[in-house]
Amino acid sequence: MSSGSRIVCRVEDFIGIISHMKFNHVVCGGTFDHLHIGHKKLLDACIQGGTKVTVGVTVGAMTRHKRYDWSIERYQKRVQNVINYNSSINIYSLTDIFGPTLSDSTIDALFVTNDTIHGAKTINDKRVQLGMKPLSIVVVPFVNDENGEKISSERIRSGYISRDGICHQTLLLSKKRHILPNFLRQELRDPLGRIFPSLNATTSKNPTNRYSLHTSLISSRLISVGDVITYNLSKLNIYPFLSIIDGKSCRKALSKSIINAISNKERTKAPNEKGTIQIESVTRLIEVLDLGHKGATNQLFIEGEEDLLTLAAVLLAPLGFHVWYGQQGVGAIDIHVTEKKKERVYNLIRRFSD
C-alpha cells in the first residue's frame, strides 16, 4: 500500500466495529450498469459505514472502453437505479477516477472492490500531493455467481449471467439433452419476437418497421437460425455474426445452390436430435460464440435439426444481439436479446424434460 493510504480493511472487519465507529462522508464510484447484487452489497456497505454517502456514476469517456458498450444503460437510467435502491444516496457525475475526492474536504473514506483498489491508491497519493489527508479505504469483497465466479456488469452484458448470478450456460449444460415436452409445443408456436413478413426494408410502408429492421440487422450483433433465413439475409448482403443451419427447410433437403450460397467452409459441426437441445450442440455453440467475440464470422452446421437452438442462442448471446429465425406461414421473427427475453427462455428450458 502506498504511503498516502490511511486505513485499509475488508468490509467484514469494518462492519464488525460499525456500532462503535462510523465515517462522516464515504464515497464509491463505478459504472453501476445493470445494477446487480454485487453493486447492492457495495452500496449497503457504504450506507452502513457512512453518515453521508456519495456515489460517483461514470459518464462519457469513462464507459467507452468497456466490452459490449452498446448495451450499457444510459447514464440517467444508471443513476435512477442507484437512487431507487436508496434515495439517501448523493450522485456525482464521474468523468475521471478522482470525482469529488480532491475538492471535498468532508470526505473521509473511500469504499472500493479489489478491481478499483489501485485507483484508490492513486487518489490518496494525489491528495497527499495537494496537502490533503489520505482517505480511509474499505475493500468490499465481490459477490459470486452460482458457479463461484465474480458477478460483474460486463458478464451480464455478455449474456453469461443474470443480475442475480444465474449462469445461463449451467442450465444448458446440466443435461445430455433437453427434450421439448408436448405441452410446450403450442407455446413455442407463438413467435418469440417481432414478426417481419418481408426482409426487404424498402417495401415496408411503416417507418417504424423500416427503422426496426435496419437496427436489427447489424451483422456484428446478428445470429440467424435456419437455412432459409440465412439465405434471405445473404441476398441482402447481410452476413450474420453467427449462422446456425442444418441443410434443410421444413425437414426437406435444400437445393445445392442454396446450400452453397450460405455454407461457410470453416463451419463447425454438431449433432442435435429433433425436438431437443443437445449438449454437444450447446458446447459447440458456446465455442463458436467465444470465437466470434474475437472478431470472426462463424457458422454452426447441425447434423439433425436446428430449430430449438434458437432458444439456446437467445440464452447465450450478449445483450443487444438479435436472433432471427423463420416460421412457416408467418415470416421472419426478430428476437431482441434482453434480460427479460433471457429470463423467459431460461424458464422455458427449465420445463423441458430429459
C-alpha positions in Angstrom: 0.0 0.0 0.0 1.3 3.5 -0.8 2.4 5.8 2.0 -0.6 8.0 1.3 -3.0 5.4 2.4 -4.5 5.7 5.8 -6.5 2.6 6.7 -7.2 -0.5 4.7 -9.6 -3.1 5.9 -12.1 -5.6 4.4 -15.7 -4.6 4.8 -16.4 -7.6 7.1 -13.8 -6.3 9.6 -15.2 -2.7 9.4 -18.9 -3.8 9.7 -17.8 -5.7 12.8 -16.9 -2.4 14.6 -19.5 -0.2 12.9 -21.6 0.2 16.1 -18.5 1.9 17.6 -17.3 3.9 14.6 -18.9 5.5 11.5 -17.4 7.6 8.9 -18.7 11.1 8.3 -18.8 11.0 4.5 -18.0 8.0 2.3 -17.7 7.7 -1.4 -17.6 5.0 -4.0 -17.6 5.0 -7.8 -18.4 2.9 -10.8 -20.5 2.5 -13.9 -23.4 0.8 -12.0 -24.6 -0.7 -15.3 -27.3 -3.3 -14.9 -27.4 -2.8 -11.1 -26.7 -6.3 -9.7 -26.3 -7.9 -6.3 -22.6 -7.0 -6.2 -23.4 -3.4 -6.6 -26.0 -3.6 -3.9 -23.5 -5.1 -1.5 -21.2 -2.2 -2.1 -23.9 0.4 -1.7 -25.1 -1.4 1.5 -21.6 -1.2 2.9 -21.4 2.5 2.2 -24.8 3.2 3.8 -23.9 1.2 6.9 -20.5 2.8 7.1 -21.2 6.5 6.4 -23.4 9.2 7.7 -23.4 10.7 4.2 -22.9 8.7 1.0 -21.9 10.0 -2.4 -21.8 7.6 -5.3 -19.9 8.6 -8.4 -21.5 7.2 -11.6 -19.3 7.2 -14.7 -20.3 9.2 -17.8 -18.9 9.8 -21.3 -15.4 8.6 -22.0 -15.3 6.6 -18.7 -17.6 4.0 -20.3 -16.4 3.8 -23.8 -13.5 1.3 -23.3 -15.8 -1.3 -21.8 -16.8 -4.5 -23.6 -20.3 -4.7 -25.1 -20.6 -1.0 -24.7 -23.6 -0.8 -27.0 -25.7 -2.4 -24.2 -24.5 -0.2 -21.3 -27.5 1.5 -19.9 -27.8 5.3 -20.4 -26.4 7.5 -17.6 -29.8 8.7 -16.4 -31.1 5.1 -16.1 -28.0 4.0 -14.2 -28.3 7.0 -11.8 -32.0 6.3 -11.3 -31.4 2.7 -10.5 -29.0 3.7 -7.7 -31.4 6.3 -6.3 -34.3 3.8 -6.5 -32.2 1.4 -4.4 -31.6 4.1 -1.7 -32.9 7.6 -2.1 -30.5 9.0 0.6 -27.5 8.5 -1.8 -26.0 11.6 -3.4 -24.9 11.2 -7.0 -21.8 12.7 -8.6 -21.1 12.5 -12.4 -17.8 10.8 -12.7 -15.7 11.9 -15.6 -12.3 10.7 -14.1 -11.3 8.5 -11.2 -11.0 11.4 -8.8 -14.5 12.7 -8.8 -15.1 15.0 -5.7 -12.2 13.4 -3.7 -9.7 16.2 -4.5 -12.1 19.1 -3.7 -14.5 17.9 -0.9 -12.8 18.1 2.5 -15.7 16.4 4.2 -14.9 13.0 2.6 -13.1 10.7 4.9 -13.5 7.2 3.4 -13.4 5.5 0.1 -15.2 2.2 -0.4 -13.8 0.0 -3.2 -13.5 -3.5 -4.6 -10.3 -5.4 -5.5 -10.9 -4.1 -9.1 -10.7 -0.5 -8.1 -8.2 -0.5 -5.2 -5.5 0.7 -7.5 -7.5 3.8 -8.3 -8.0 4.4 -4.5 -4.2 4.4 -4.0 -3.8 6.9 -6.9 -6.5 9.1 -5.3 -4.7 9.1 -1.9 -1.3 9.8 -3.5 -2.8 12.8 -5.3 -4.5 14.0 -2.1 -1.2 13.9 -0.2 0.5 15.9 -3.0 -2.2 18.5 -2.6 -1.7 18.6 1.2 -4.9 16.8 2.0 -5.4 13.9 4.4 -5.5 10.4 2.8 -8.8 8.7 2.8 -9.6 5.6 4.8 -10.1 2.7 2.3 -12.5 -0.1 2.9 -12.4 -3.1 0.5 -15.8 -4.7 -0.2 -15.5 -8.3 -1.4 -17.1 -9.4 -4.7 -20.3 -11.3 -4.8 -20.0 -14.6 -6.8 -22.5 -16.3 -9.1 -23.8 -19.8 -8.7 -20.5 -21.2 -10.1 -18.3 -19.1 -7.8 -17.2 -16.5 -10.4 -17.4 -12.8 -9.8 -20.6 -11.1 -10.8 -19.9 -8.1 -13.0 -21.9 -5.9 -15.4 -19.6 -7.0 -18.2 -20.6 -10.6 -17.7 -24.3 -9.6 -17.6 -23.9 -7.7 -20.8 -22.1 -10.7 -22.4 -25.2 -12.8 -21.7 -23.4 -15.2 -19.4 -25.2 -14.5 -16.2 -28.2 -12.7 -14.8 -28.1 -9.8 -12.3 -28.7 -12.4 -9.5 -25.8 -14.6 -10.6 -27.8 -17.3 -12.5 -25.4 -18.8 -15.1 -27.2 -19.5 -18.4 -24.6 -22.0 -19.6 -25.0 -24.0 -16.5 -28.7 -24.8 -17.3 -28.0 -25.7 -20.9 -25.1 -28.0 -19.9 -26.9 -29.6 -17.0 -28.4 -32.4 -19.1 -27.2 -34.5 -22.1 -30.3 -33.4 -23.9 -33.3 -31.1 -23.0 -36.3 -32.7 -24.6 -39.3 -30.5 -25.7 -42.4 -31.8 -23.9 -45.7 -32.0 -25.9 -47.4 -29.5 -23.5 -44.9 -26.8 -24.5 -45.2 -27.2 -28.3 -48.1 -24.9 -28.7 -46.5 -22.2 -26.6 -43.4 -22.3 -28.8 -45.5 -21.8 -31.9 -46.2 -18.3 -30.7 -43.5 -16.1 -32.2 -40.8 -15.2 -29.6 -40.1 -11.8 -31.2 -41.3 -9.3 -33.7 -42.7 -10.5 -37.0 -41.4 -9.2 -40.3 -43.3 -10.7 -43.2 -40.6 -9.5 -45.5 -36.9 -8.8 -45.0 -36.9 -6.1 -47.7 -36.9 -2.9 -45.7 -37.6 -0.8 -48.7 -41.0 -2.4 -49.2 -42.2 -1.5 -45.7 -44.8 1.3 -45.6 -44.3 1.7 -41.9 -41.3 4.0 -40.9 -41.1 2.3 -37.5 -40.8 -1.1 -39.2 -38.1 0.2 -41.5 -36.1 1.6 -38.6 -36.6 -1.6 -36.5 -35.5 -3.7 -39.4 -32.4 -1.6 -40.0 -31.3 -1.6 -36.4 -32.0 -5.4 -36.1 -29.7 -6.3 -39.0 -26.4 -5.1 -37.8 -24.3 -8.1 -38.9 -21.9 -8.0 -35.9 -24.8 -8.4 -33.5 -26.9 -10.8 -35.5 -27.5 -14.6 -35.2 -29.6 -16.4 -37.7 -31.1 -19.8 -37.0 -32.2 -21.6 -40.1 -31.1 -22.1 -43.7 -33.8 -20.0 -45.4 -33.5 -17.0 -43.2 -29.7 -17.2 -43.6 -30.1 -17.4 -47.4 -32.5 -14.5 -47.5 -30.2 -12.4 -45.4 -27.3 -13.2 -47.8 -29.4 -11.9 -50.7 -29.4 -8.5 -48.8 -25.6 -8.8 -48.4 -26.1 -9.3 -44.7 -23.8 -12.0 -43.2 -24.5 -12.7 -39.5 -22.0 -12.8 -36.7 -23.2 -16.5 -36.4 -25.5 -18.6 -38.5 -26.9 -22.0 -37.4 -28.1 -24.2 -40.3 -28.8 -27.9 -41.0 -29.1 -28.0 -44.8 -32.9 -28.4 -44.7 -36.1 -26.4 -44.6 -39.3 -27.9 -43.1 -37.2 -31.1 -42.8 -36.6 -31.3 -46.5 -33.2 -31.0 -48.1 -32.4 -27.7 -49.8 -31.0 -27.3 -53.3 -27.3 -27.3 -53.7 -27.4 -23.7 -54.9 -28.9 -22.5 -51.6 -26.6 -24.7 -49.5 -23.5 -23.4 -51.4 -24.7 -19.8 -51.1 -24.8 -20.0 -47.3 -22.2 -22.5 -46.4 -19.1 -21.4 -44.6 -16.0 -23.6 -45.3 -14.7 -23.2 -41.8 -18.0 -24.1 -40.1 -18.3 -26.2 -37.0 -20.5 -29.3 -36.9 -22.5 -30.8 -34.0 -25.4 -33.3 -33.6 -28.8 -32.2 -32.4 -31.8 -34.5 -32.4 -35.2 -33.3 -33.5 -37.2 -31.8 -30.6 -34.1 -31.4 -28.3 -31.4 -29.1 -27.3 -28.4 -31.5 -27.2 -25.3 -30.9 -25.0 -22.9 -31.4 -28.0 -24.6 -28.6 -29.9 -24.7 -26.3 -26.9 -20.9 -26.9 -26.3 -20.1 -26.1 -29.9 -22.4 -23.1 -29.8 -20.5 -21.7 -26.8 -17.2 -22.3 -28.5 -18.3 -20.6 -31.7 -19.7 -17.6 -29.8 -16.5 -17.3 -27.9 -14.5 -17.3 -31.2 -16.9 -14.8 -32.7 -16.2 -12.4 -29.8 -12.6 -12.3 -31.2 -13.9 -10.9 -34.5 -14.6 -14.0 -36.6 -17.8 -14.7 -38.5 -18.9 -18.2 -37.7 -21.3 -21.0 -38.6 -22.6 -24.0 -36.8 -23.9 -26.8 -39.0 -26.3 -29.1 -37.2 -26.5 -32.8 -38.1 -30.1 -33.3 -37.2 -32.4 -30.3 -36.6 -31.5 -26.8 -35.5 -35.0 -25.3 -34.6 -34.7 -25.4 -30.8 -31.2 -24.0 -30.9 -33.0 -20.6 -31.3 -33.6 -20.8 -27.6 -30.0 -21.7 -26.8 -28.8 -18.8 -29.0 -31.0 -16.3 -27.1 -29.8 -17.6 -23.7 -26.1 -17.5 -24.7 -26.0 -14.3 -26.8 -24.8 -10.9 -25.5 -27.5 -8.4 -24.5 -28.4 -6.2 -27.5 -27.9 -9.0 -30.0 -30.8 -10.0 -32.4 -31.6 -13.7 -33.1 -33.5 -14.2 -36.3 -35.4 -17.3 -37.3 -38.1 -18.2 -39.8 -41.6 -19.5 -39.1 -43.6 -21.1 -42.0 -46.6 -19.1 -42.8 -45.6 -16.3 -40.5 -42.4 -14.8 -41.8 -39.1 -13.8 -40.2 -39.0 -13.4 -36.5 -36.6 -11.0 -34.8 -35.8 -11.7 -31.1 -34.1 -8.7 -29.5 -31.9 -10.3 -26.8 -32.8 -8.5 -23.5 -32.7 -9.6 -19.9 -36.5 -10.2 -19.9 -36.2 -12.4 -23.0 -33.4 -14.4 -21.5 -35.5 -14.9 -18.4 -38.4 -16.1 -20.4 -36.3 -18.5 -22.4 -34.5 -19.7 -19.3 -37.9 -20.6 -17.7 -39.0 -22.3 -20.8 -36.0 -24.6 -21.0 -36.3 -25.4 -17.3 -39.6 -27.0 -18.2 -38.0 -29.4 -20.8 -37.6 -33.0 -19.8 -34.6 -35.2 -20.0 
